[in-house]
Amino acid sequence: MPQTNAALFERRKKAVAKGVSNIGPIFVDHAEGAAFVDMDGREFIDFAGGIGVVNVGHCNTKVVDAIKEQADKLLHSCFHIAMYEGYVALAEKLVEISPGDFEKRAAFFNSGAEAVENAVKISRCASGKPGVIVFENSFHGRTLLTMTMTSKVKPYKFNFGPYAPEVYRMISAYCYRCPLGKEYPACECACADKLKDFFISNAAAENIACLIAEPILGEGGFITPPPEYFPKLQQICKDNDIIFVVDEVQAGMGRTGTMFAMEHWGVAADLTTVAKSMGGGMPISGVVGRADIMDAPHPGGLGGTYGGNPVSCAASLAAIDALQNDGLLDRAKELGADLRSRFEALQKKHPIIGDIRGKGPMLALEMVEDPTTKEPATAKTKALTAYCLEHGLILLSCGNYGNVIRTLMPLVITEEQLDKGMAILDAGLTAVCA
């Protein structure tokens, strides 16, 4: 008997926990490039990319072929028990392509949250200090530690406390809604300099192992700092013997037009976390960084049963190859410029768009009721994503108020698909603002 969205949704209600959310009652039958088809035969243009996971496209041929080839040879042995070349080759590749001309090492895990948590473990071991500094509007995961590090309470932290200790939160560089009430560039990036005051009023620098920052705040609303911000933060960390960690889980692997987003700021972090699009659709994550820091934990201190699974390593190597050798980084730059131009045209037509920000095709539209007051247009943003879903466009919201639209479409999206998606978005803006 053929399965439909409705039939599968009824099965889902009886078997899947309520806490596992969905944007709508759709089930994917198959996907390719920047689109997928549901169980009812409807095609959807995908501006979400599995939440930034398929930068190289759904079912990228190189990735699929690598998975099939590896699956025929070895599915699992656990790298701690019997090693295999793929793990080493992927570590070599990350060491090669990640920012910084210093000696590096890499280690692999399963999810972005695991990568972040291990970056904290490594930092604590290397520094002998317990404290961690994170930022307002940040998202780092859903484990106990990374949930604590995540800023937004609902739905990520609500009713899940108590939280992990020694996590401290600092203001972020939110130029559109500056927490210091200043304007850029006259502010001279005062939000970064606040870190010096933070050591006086919040946590002593002598107790801080690491500071962890997303280049562009993902779930927090694609908040994008000005050029001086990260160099300032890094220098303050260096002056105070604090390990500077960059969370590239969502912003990395070509999403901003460069392999790593921090390349836009000319900053090489001490440690970098990677996941999502590194695997081309397969679950894998990692930490790469300075050899002396990465080598601090004792043998057996890092790892996990499935970390760096051979099939996921093969998929990751293929995804990176596609980014490097199939013109996808150049395509990302072109797509980013095209999207920004299209969004600027939409902003002139729809005053609800208060701010456009991001790098490359990792762009966001902040929706406001009034451009002067900047009151978040939360209800209209929710209505907009619902309209787009109904008309065949997968579009995600984010931000503390849920009033930010973000674009994470696969970099292989065609002009026809982009035109169609933008037409649906334009119509949706007209409908919700009527």
C-alpha positions, 0 to 999 in steps of 0.5 A, a space after each residue: 500500500 502506497 504511503 502518503 504524508 498523512 498516513 505516515 504522520 498518523 504512524 509518527 504520532 503513535 511512535 515518535 516522541 512529542 519533543 521531536 519537532 517538525 516544521 510541517 507534516 511532510 515526509 521526503 521520498 527522494 531528493 537531489 541537488 536543491 530540491 526534494 519530493 515528498 510522499 505525495 509527489 510534491 516538489 519543494 525548493 530547499 532553502 534549508 539544506 538540512 539546516 546547513 548540512 548539504 552545501 554540496 547538494 542532496 545526494 551529491 554524486 561524489 558523496 553517494 559513490 564514496 559511501 557505496 564504495 566504502 560500504 562494500 569494504 567496511 562499515 565499522 570497526 571503531 578506530 580505537 580498535 582497528 584503524 583505517 585510512 579514511 580517518 587519517 586521510 580526513 585528518 590530513 585534509 582538515 589540517 591542510 585546509 583549516 586556517 593557520 600556518 601552525 602545526 595542527 592535529 584533528 579528531 573526529 566525533 559524531 555531531 556538532 555538539 560533540 565537537 564543541 564539547 570535546 573542544 571544551 574538554 581539550 581546552 580545559 586539559 591544555 590550560 588547566 582551567 575550568 571556565 568557558 566564555 560564550 555569547 548571547 544569541 549563541 547556539 552550540 548544541 543540546 547536550 548538558 554542556 552545550 545546552 548550557 552554552 546555548 543562549 536561547 531558553 525555549 525550546 532548547 533549555 526549558 525544563 532541562 536544568 540544572 545546567 553545567 557550571 563554569 559557563 559565562 555569557 558575554 554580549 554579542 556583536 549585534 549591530 542592528 540591536 546593539 546591546 550597548 546602544 551604540 552605532 557602528 563604526 562610531 562605536 569602535 567595536 566596543 562590544 569586543 573591548 567589553 571582554 576586558 571589563 568582563 574579566 573584572 565583573 563576571 569571571 577572572 581571566 586566570 580561570 578561563 580555559 577558552 572563549 568559544 564564538 560562532 563566526 556568524 551566530 546561526 540559530 541566534 539570527 545570523 548575527 554577523 560581526 564587523 571586520 575588527 571584532 574577531 581580531 580584537 577578541 583573539 588578541 584579548 584572549 592571547 593577552 590573557 592566555 585563553 584558548 580561542 575556539 571558533 565554532 564553524 559547525 554551521 558557517 563552515 564548509 563553503 557556506 559563506 563563500 570560503 571554506 571556513 567563515 573565519 577567513 573573512 576576518 583573517 583569523 586563525 583560531 586555536 581550535 576549530 569545530 566542524 560538522 554539518 556540511 563536512 559530511 555531505 549528509 552523513 553524521 560526522 564532526 571534528 575538532 582541528 587546531 594547534 598541535 600542542 593544544 590538541 595533543 594535551 589530552 592523554 591517550 583514551 581521553 578523546 573518542 567514542 564508538 562511532 567517531 570518524 566512522 569509515 563511511 562518514 569519513 569517505 563521505 566527508 572526503 568526497 564532500 570536501 573534494 566537491 567543494 574544492 574541485 567542482 567550483 562550489 566555492 566560486 559558486 557560493 560567492 556568486 550565489 551570495 552576491 546574487 542573493 544579497 542583490 535580490 534581498 535588497 530589492 525585496 527590502 525596498 518593496 517590503 518594509 517589514 525587512 529591517 536588516 539584511 546580514 550575513 556572508 556569501 549565501 549565508 544570509 538573513 532577513 530580520 523581520 520587523 513591524 516597524 523599521 523605526 522601532 524595530 519591533 520583532 515581527 514574530 507572528 508574521 515571520 511564522 506566517 511567512 514560513 508557513 505560507 512558503 511551505 504550503 507553496 513549495 519552499 522550505 524556509 527556516 526562521 531563527 533568532 531569539 524572537 523567531 523573526 529572522 529568515 535564514 538561507 542555507 540552500 545547497 550551493 548547487 541550486 539552479 537559477 530556475 530553482 532560485 527564481 522559483 523560491 524567490 518568487 514564493 518568498 516575495 508572494 509570501 511577504 506580500 500575503 503576510 503584510 496585506 
